[in-house]
């Protein structure tokens, strides 16, 4: 009987350990598409034996809803925008980092740490930064674009592409009116809504992805787009002109965090440490096109990408932050009106 009991205990132990072992060989990464080159994903598996299961979302709010439903228990590592991470942390859906598990943590550029969404630098690892810029084709646009205000010029009628992020685009209209991205003044936000509606005749494309391809094909001649797409576009064709808007720069950071109930937090730490390596980090930013957030990676960036991936010095830039409920409601209201007018 003792032998039978011992055999049963051993069998139970093996059965209990098998799912855990399999689980530790699988890392569920949740972010936007095209954030990592395949050779980095493959190299991580070869180095650690951990397979990366790459799951994507389109909007930050969708990611937050998923985490709320699962209580942070189905994803091992998430990369999202700064403002949404503030909500993630406030709701207790992210875990504090054990920095002793990441020997490469010191490779991060301090400029991108201790920001409003993680003021004590406890939860996040920055993975790229971006600014709100304008790109246009000077061969097709006979207009010297210097700022957001120029996008309302009738010379761009039916030739403009814009992203589909409400705070970015509402903020563009606010800046064109000389206001802050983060104003709490509802009258100013309403005025920005009226300003946006006046832009509609110029808009041909309204979407978050592949505006760079629309520029290359000639479908549009000017666009407000994300930094990653700007980099890809200008590396493909340096003749396109990038404009840092004279009204001021909107600035944002993407960051990684480990959900509170991540099934494979150990794998998440391994992946973060892997991409924080200087050479591998440089490869990641060359692929994503966003500004490099690791100081140690900057010397390894290919010269053709260097001017696009090192954050320039700006005298006037502003991070887009979360607002009070009244101002947020006003933004949502003008955005809905704007999208309805665009038939979106």
VOKOL-462999 format. One record per residue (C-alpha): residue number from 1; residue in one letter; y, x, z. Coordinates in nm, 2 decimals. Layout:
BEGIN
FINU|NUM|A|Y|X|Z
...
//
This chain:
BEGIN
FINU|1|X|0.00|0.00|0.00
FINU|2|X|0.24|0.29|0.08
FINU|3|X|0.17|0.44|-0.26
FINU|4|X|0.23|0.11|-0.43
FINU|5|X|0.55|0.05|-0.24
FINU|6|X|0.67|0.41|-0.32
FINU|7|X|0.60|0.35|-0.69
FINU|8|X|0.79|0.02|-0.68
FINU|9|X|1.09|0.19|-0.52
FINU|10|X|1.09|0.46|-0.78
FINU|11|X|1.07|0.21|-1.06
FINU|12|X|1.35|0.01|-0.92
FINU|13|X|1.56|0.33|-0.89
FINU|14|X|1.50|0.42|-1.25
FINU|15|X|1.58|0.07|-1.37
FINU|16|X|1.90|0.08|-1.17
FINU|17|X|2.01|0.41|-1.30
FINU|18|X|1.94|0.35|-1.67
FINU|19|X|2.22|0.11|-1.74
FINU|20|X|2.47|0.33|-1.55
FINU|21|X|2.36|0.63|-1.75
FINU|22|X|2.40|0.44|-2.08
FINU|23|X|2.73|0.31|-1.96
FINU|24|X|2.86|0.66|-1.89
FINU|25|X|2.78|0.76|-2.25
FINU|26|X|3.02|0.49|-2.38
FINU|27|X|3.40|0.49|-2.36
FINU|28|X|3.58|0.17|-2.45
FINU|29|X|3.92|0.27|-2.58
FINU|30|X|4.17|-0.02|-2.63
FINU|31|X|4.49|0.04|-2.83
FINU|32|X|4.64|-0.01|-3.18
FINU|33|X|4.46|0.10|-3.49
FINU|34|X|4.52|0.44|-3.64
FINU|35|X|4.61|0.61|-3.31
FINU|36|X|4.35|0.89|-3.33
FINU|37|X|4.21|1.10|-3.62
FINU|38|X|3.83|1.06|-3.66
FINU|39|X|3.77|1.43|-3.61
FINU|40|X|3.91|1.40|-3.25
FINU|41|X|3.68|1.10|-3.18
FINU|42|X|3.38|1.28|-3.33
FINU|43|X|3.47|1.61|-3.15
FINU|44|X|3.49|1.43|-2.82
FINU|45|X|3.14|1.29|-2.86
FINU|46|X|3.00|1.62|-2.97
FINU|47|X|3.16|1.80|-2.67
FINU|48|X|3.07|1.53|-2.40
FINU|49|X|2.80|1.31|-2.55
FINU|50|X|3.02|1.01|-2.49
FINU|51|X|3.06|0.77|-2.78
FINU|52|X|3.41|0.61|-2.82
FINU|53|X|3.41|0.24|-2.89
FINU|54|X|3.75|0.18|-3.05
FINU|55|X|3.89|-0.17|-2.99
FINU|56|X|4.23|-0.27|-3.11
FINU|57|X|4.51|-0.52|-3.04
FINU|58|X|4.81|-0.60|-3.25
FINU|59|X|5.06|-0.70|-2.98
FINU|60|X|5.11|-0.56|-2.62
FINU|61|X|5.10|-0.91|-2.48
FINU|62|X|4.75|-0.97|-2.62
FINU|63|X|4.64|-0.66|-2.44
FINU|64|X|4.79|-0.78|-2.11
FINU|65|X|4.62|-1.12|-2.15
FINU|66|X|4.28|-0.95|-2.21
FINU|67|X|4.32|-0.73|-1.90
FINU|68|X|4.42|-1.04|-1.69
FINU|69|X|4.11|-1.23|-1.81
FINU|70|X|3.87|-0.94|-1.73
FINU|71|X|4.07|-0.81|-1.43
FINU|72|X|4.07|-0.47|-1.60
FINU|73|X|3.69|-0.46|-1.61
FINU|74|X|3.59|-0.43|-1.97
FINU|75|X|3.80|-0.14|-2.10
FINU|76|X|3.79|0.23|-1.99
FINU|77|X|4.12|0.35|-2.13
FINU|78|X|4.42|0.17|-2.27
FINU|79|X|4.72|0.30|-2.46
FINU|80|X|5.02|0.06|-2.48
FINU|81|X|5.40|0.04|-2.48
FINU|82|X|5.60|0.13|-2.17
FINU|83|X|5.75|-0.21|-2.09
FINU|84|X|5.41|-0.39|-2.09
FINU|85|X|5.26|-0.12|-1.86
FINU|86|X|5.52|-0.21|-1.60
FINU|87|X|5.36|-0.56|-1.59
FINU|88|X|5.01|-0.40|-1.58
FINU|89|X|5.10|-0.19|-1.28
FINU|90|X|5.28|-0.48|-1.10
FINU|91|X|4.97|-0.70|-1.14
FINU|92|X|4.74|-0.43|-1.00
FINU|93|X|4.54|-0.39|-1.32
FINU|94|X|4.58|-0.01|-1.35
FINU|95|X|4.44|0.25|-1.11
FINU|96|X|4.63|0.55|-0.98
FINU|97|X|4.53|0.87|-1.15
FINU|98|X|4.34|1.15|-0.98
FINU|99|X|4.52|1.43|-1.15
FINU|100|X|4.27|1.69|-1.01
FINU|101|X|4.03|1.56|-1.27
FINU|102|X|4.26|1.66|-1.55
FINU|103|X|4.31|2.04|-1.57
FINU|104|X|4.54|1.99|-1.87
FINU|105|X|4.78|1.75|-1.70
FINU|106|X|5.05|2.01|-1.67
FINU|107|X|5.07|2.03|-2.05
FINU|108|X|5.27|1.71|-2.05
FINU|109|X|5.65|1.73|-2.13
FINU|110|X|5.83|1.62|-1.81
FINU|111|X|6.09|1.44|-2.02
FINU|112|X|5.84|1.16|-2.08
FINU|113|X|5.73|1.12|-1.71
FINU|114|X|5.88|0.94|-1.41
FINU|115|X|6.02|0.66|-1.63
FINU|116|X|6.10|0.30|-1.53
FINU|117|X|5.74|0.18|-1.59
FINU|118|X|5.58|0.45|-1.38
FINU|119|X|5.87|0.59|-1.16
FINU|120|X|5.64|0.80|-0.93
FINU|121|X|5.42|0.93|-1.22
FINU|122|X|5.11|0.79|-1.06
FINU|123|X|4.94|0.58|-1.34
FINU|124|X|5.01|0.70|-1.69
FINU|125|X|4.97|0.98|-1.94
FINU|126|X|5.23|0.96|-2.22
FINU|127|X|5.08|0.95|-2.57
FINU|128|X|5.37|0.96|-2.82
FINU|129|X|5.72|0.83|-2.82
FINU|130|X|5.93|0.66|-3.08
FINU|131|X|6.28|0.56|-3.17
FINU|132|X|6.42|0.27|-3.37
FINU|133|X|6.54|0.42|-3.70
FINU|134|X|6.63|0.31|-4.05
FINU|135|X|6.48|0.45|-4.37
FINU|136|X|6.60|0.39|-4.72
FINU|137|X|6.56|0.51|-5.08
FINU|138|X|6.89|0.67|-5.19
FINU|139|X|6.78|0.64|-5.55
FINU|140|X|6.77|0.26|-5.53
FINU|141|X|7.03|0.18|-5.26
FINU|142|X|7.38|0.26|-5.37
FINU|143|X|7.51|0.23|-5.01
FINU|144|X|7.56|0.50|-4.75
FINU|145|X|7.37|0.35|-4.46
FINU|146|X|7.48|0.50|-4.13
FINU|147|X|7.39|0.23|-3.88
FINU|148|X|7.24|-0.11|-3.81
FINU|149|X|7.55|-0.29|-3.92
FINU|150|X|7.50|-0.18|-4.28
FINU|151|X|7.17|-0.37|-4.31
FINU|152|X|7.37|-0.70|-4.34
FINU|153|X|7.54|-0.57|-4.66
FINU|154|X|7.47|-0.79|-4.96
FINU|155|X|7.36|-0.49|-5.16
FINU|156|X|7.03|-0.51|-4.97
FINU|157|X|6.96|-0.88|-5.05
FINU|158|X|6.59|-0.93|-5.08
FINU|159|X|6.52|-0.56|-5.04
FINU|160|X|6.48|-0.50|-4.66
FINU|161|X|6.17|-0.47|-4.44
FINU|162|X|6.17|-0.51|-4.07
FINU|163|X|5.92|-0.48|-3.79
FINU|164|X|5.80|-0.79|-3.60
FINU|165|X|5.88|-0.69|-3.24
FINU|166|X|6.12|-0.93|-3.09
FINU|167|X|6.30|-0.69|-2.85
FINU|168|X|6.33|-0.43|-3.12
FINU|169|X|6.48|-0.66|-3.37
FINU|170|X|6.68|-0.87|-3.13
FINU|171|X|6.80|-0.54|-2.99
FINU|172|X|6.91|-0.42|-3.34
FINU|173|X|7.14|-0.73|-3.36
FINU|174|X|7.27|-0.66|-3.01
FINU|175|X|7.35|-0.30|-3.10
FINU|176|X|7.52|-0.41|-3.42
FINU|177|X|7.75|-0.63|-3.20
FINU|178|X|7.82|-0.33|-2.97
FINU|179|X|7.60|-0.46|-2.69
FINU|180|X|7.31|-0.31|-2.49
FINU|181|X|6.94|-0.36|-2.57
FINU|182|X|6.91|-0.46|-2.20
FINU|183|X|7.20|-0.69|-2.16
FINU|184|X|7.14|-0.98|-1.92
FINU|185|X|7.43|-1.18|-2.07
FINU|186|X|7.28|-1.49|-2.23
FINU|187|X|7.59|-1.55|-2.44
FINU|188|X|7.55|-1.20|-2.60
FINU|189|X|7.18|-1.27|-2.67
FINU|190|X|7.27|-1.60|-2.83
FINU|191|X|7.53|-1.42|-3.05
FINU|192|X|7.26|-1.17|-3.15
FINU|193|X|7.05|-1.47|-3.26
FINU|194|X|7.32|-1.59|-3.48
FINU|195|X|7.37|-1.24|-3.62
FINU|196|X|6.99|-1.22|-3.70
FINU|197|X|7.00|-1.55|-3.89
FINU|198|X|7.27|-1.41|-4.11
FINU|199|X|7.03|-1.12|-4.20
FINU|200|X|6.76|-1.35|-4.35
FINU|201|X|6.88|-1.33|-4.71
FINU|202|X|6.82|-0.95|-4.71
FINU|203|X|6.47|-0.96|-4.56
FINU|204|X|6.18|-0.93|-4.80
FINU|205|X|5.90|-0.82|-4.56
FINU|206|X|5.86|-0.90|-4.19
FINU|207|X|5.56|-0.73|-4.03
FINU|208|X|5.46|-0.46|-3.79
FINU|209|X|5.22|-0.25|-4.01
FINU|210|X|5.24|-0.07|-4.34
FINU|211|X|5.61|-0.09|-4.41
FINU|212|X|5.58|0.27|-4.52
FINU|213|X|5.34|0.16|-4.80
FINU|214|X|5.59|-0.11|-4.91
FINU|215|X|5.86|0.16|-4.93
FINU|216|X|5.63|0.39|-5.13
FINU|217|X|5.54|0.11|-5.37
FINU|218|X|5.90|0.01|-5.43
FINU|219|X|5.85|-0.34|-5.29
FINU|220|X|6.14|-0.27|-5.05
FINU|221|X|6.42|-0.02|-5.06
FINU|222|X|6.52|0.00|-4.69
FINU|223|X|6.34|-0.07|-4.37
FINU|224|X|6.36|-0.07|-3.99
FINU|225|X|6.03|0.08|-3.88
FINU|226|X|5.83|0.26|-3.62
FINU|227|X|5.84|0.64|-3.58
FINU|228|X|5.48|0.69|-3.69
FINU|229|X|5.54|0.51|-4.02
FINU|230|X|5.87|0.70|-4.07
FINU|231|X|5.68|1.03|-4.03
FINU|232|X|5.41|0.93|-4.28
FINU|233|X|5.67|0.81|-4.53
FINU|234|X|5.89|1.11|-4.52
FINU|235|X|5.60|1.36|-4.53
FINU|236|X|5.48|1.17|-4.84
FINU|237|X|5.82|1.17|-5.00
FINU|238|X|6.10|1.37|-4.84
FINU|239|X|6.36|1.21|-5.07
FINU|240|X|6.36|0.90|-4.85
FINU|241|X|6.65|0.92|-4.60
FINU|242|X|6.61|0.86|-4.23
FINU|243|X|6.91|0.73|-4.04
FINU|244|X|6.97|0.75|-3.66
FINU|245|X|7.19|0.44|-3.62
FINU|246|X|7.55|0.51|-3.52
FINU|247|X|7.54|0.23|-3.27
FINU|248|X|7.28|0.41|-3.06
FINU|249|X|6.91|0.48|-3.05
FINU|250|X|6.64|0.25|-2.90
FINU|251|X|6.38|0.47|-2.74
FINU|252|X|6.03|0.39|-2.62
FINU|253|X|5.72|0.57|-2.49
FINU|254|X|5.35|0.49|-2.54
FINU|255|X|5.12|0.58|-2.25
FINU|256|X|4.76|0.58|-2.15
FINU|257|X|4.63|0.43|-1.83
FINU|258|X|4.28|0.36|-1.68
FINU|259|X|4.23|-0.01|-1.59
FINU|260|X|4.15|-0.08|-1.22
FINU|261|X|3.79|-0.18|-1.28
FINU|262|X|3.71|0.05|-1.57
FINU|263|X|3.33|0.08|-1.61
FINU|264|X|3.36|0.45|-1.71
FINU|265|X|3.66|0.59|-1.55
FINU|266|X|3.49|0.93|-1.55
FINU|267|X|3.47|0.92|-1.93
FINU|268|X|3.84|0.81|-1.94
FINU|269|X|3.94|1.12|-1.75
FINU|270|X|3.73|1.34|-1.98
FINU|271|X|3.90|1.19|-2.29
FINU|272|X|4.25|1.23|-2.15
FINU|273|X|4.17|1.59|-2.06
FINU|274|X|4.03|1.65|-2.41
FINU|275|X|4.34|1.53|-2.60
FINU|276|X|4.57|1.71|-2.35
FINU|277|X|4.44|2.03|-2.49
FINU|278|X|4.73|2.20|-2.68
FINU|279|X|4.57|2.23|-3.02
FINU|280|X|4.39|1.89|-3.01
FINU|281|X|4.71|1.72|-2.89
FINU|282|X|4.90|1.86|-3.18
FINU|283|X|4.64|1.73|-3.42
FINU|284|X|4.67|1.38|-3.26
FINU|285|X|5.05|1.37|-3.31
FINU|286|X|5.03|1.50|-3.66
FINU|287|X|4.79|1.20|-3.73
FINU|288|X|4.98|0.93|-3.54
FINU|289|X|5.33|1.05|-3.65
FINU|290|X|5.49|0.98|-3.31
FINU|291|X|5.70|1.23|-3.12
FINU|292|X|5.49|1.49|-2.94
FINU|293|X|5.48|1.43|-2.56
FINU|294|X|5.29|1.75|-2.47
FINU|295|X|5.51|2.06|-2.44
FINU|296|X|5.20|2.28|-2.48
FINU|297|X|5.12|2.12|-2.81
FINU|298|X|5.45|2.18|-2.98
FINU|299|X|5.38|2.54|-3.09
FINU|300|X|5.06|2.42|-3.27
FINU|301|X|5.23|2.15|-3.48
FINU|302|X|5.20|2.22|-3.85
FINU|303|X|5.55|2.33|-3.99
FINU|304|X|5.55|2.04|-4.24
FINU|305|X|5.54|1.80|-3.94
FINU|306|X|5.76|1.99|-3.70
FINU|307|X|6.09|1.82|-3.78
FINU|308|X|5.94|1.48|-3.75
FINU|309|X|5.74|1.53|-3.43
FINU|310|X|5.98|1.71|-3.20
FINU|311|X|6.22|1.46|-3.04
FINU|312|X|6.58|1.54|-3.15
FINU|313|X|6.86|1.56|-2.89
FINU|314|X|7.05|1.23|-2.88
FINU|315|X|7.38|1.17|-2.70
FINU|316|X|7.33|0.79|-2.70
FINU|317|X|6.99|0.65|-2.66
FINU|318|X|6.86|0.37|-2.44
FINU|319|X|6.51|0.27|-2.33
FINU|320|X|6.42|-0.09|-2.39
FINU|321|X|6.33|-0.23|-2.05
FINU|322|X|6.21|-0.56|-1.90
FINU|323|X|6.48|-0.82|-1.83
FINU|324|X|6.53|-1.11|-1.58
FINU|325|X|6.38|-1.44|-1.66
FINU|326|X|6.69|-1.61|-1.79
FINU|327|X|6.76|-1.33|-2.04
FINU|328|X|6.40|-1.31|-2.14
FINU|329|X|6.39|-1.68|-2.21
FINU|330|X|6.70|-1.65|-2.43
FINU|331|X|6.53|-1.37|-2.63
FINU|332|X|6.22|-1.58|-2.68
FINU|333|X|6.43|-1.88|-2.79
FINU|334|X|6.64|-1.69|-3.05
FINU|335|X|6.32|-1.51|-3.18
FINU|336|X|6.14|-1.84|-3.23
FINU|337|X|6.44|-1.98|-3.42
FINU|338|X|6.46|-1.66|-3.63
FINU|339|X|6.09|-1.67|-3.72
FINU|340|X|6.10|-2.04|-3.81
FINU|341|X|6.39|-1.97|-4.04
FINU|342|X|6.19|-1.69|-4.20
FINU|343|X|5.89|-1.93|-4.23
FINU|344|X|5.68|-1.70|-4.02
//
